[in-house]
Amino acid sequence: MAEDPPNDDGQVIVVPGDRSGRYAPPQIDMQALEKRGQAPVRPGGPRPKSGQDRPVGAGGTAEPPSGIPPGCFLGGFGVGAPPGGGRPGGSAFGMRCLPPLPAEPAPEAPAAPPLPTPAELAAQAFEQLRLPLPVPRHSPDVRLPDGRDATIVGENTWVWTDRSAWHPAVQRVQVGPVWAEVTATPVGMTFNSGTGGSMSCAGPGTPYDRSYGLHAASPDCGFVYTRSSVGQPNDQATAEWAIQWSVSWVGSDGTADVGGDFPQMSSRAAASFAVAEVQALRAN
């Protein structure tokens, strides 16, 4: 037995049966733990205090008891120092508990990129918008002996575009709750004759039909050539049809509706044909 009982300094001290601890295994005073409410709870009731039934690992070393609280361990240290200081005369074991390490804060999730505004999406939709091209049509549309298409000098030339090109064009862009929709609406058409004259029409023009009469003028989109195309490249006029489009947009940021207008746009298509004098035509 040790000469002096260990002091109760907050640790559970186990004093061996001899000073060196060679012959008698150390024992833990479990009653001290029970008085403090720190005694480990083991299934099947309390374990014997002999310390001889500690589990042994594969390497022959004693494994820590399964009932030691988390963060605690058994350690050895010297005891029984003579008065006035000096080397300890024996050894003892105690259970020491480390304070828990502070939990590391969870990494913050990366911030979501800000949503675009409806106006920004409208600008994207405006760039992506594709307008229908006019499909050039005219009458008279006669065939010359050399195979060229032609209209007649001094005749009422009807001008129009295929109706399939005359319809609104829509482009929509959406990101989450934010969206914008751009709409282009045809509002008029211009005709450049290719010989120096031009005209504007309020609509797509009226297709010619024989029921209107042989020399009748177009009710809404016509032109009269005053000179032939002789002297032009290939002796032909290159005329241009251009549809004007009014462009507006509407959108929402998820809470309020907004909208606005873009500059007017146009889509163009050209056609080449001869402008012939009536005297130059050969009747079959």
Protein Blocks (a to p, Z undefined) as FASTA:
>chain_A
ZZbdcddehiacdddfbfnommbccdddfklmmmnopaccdehiaadfklpmcccdfkop
acddfklcghiacddddehiaehiaadfbdcdddddddddddddddddddddddddfklm
mmmmmmmpccdddddddddddddfkopacddehiacdddddfklmccddddddehjbccd
dddddfbdcddehnopacddfbeojaddfklojkbccfkbccddfbdfehiahhiacddd
dddddddddddehjaccdddddddddddddddddddfklpccZZ
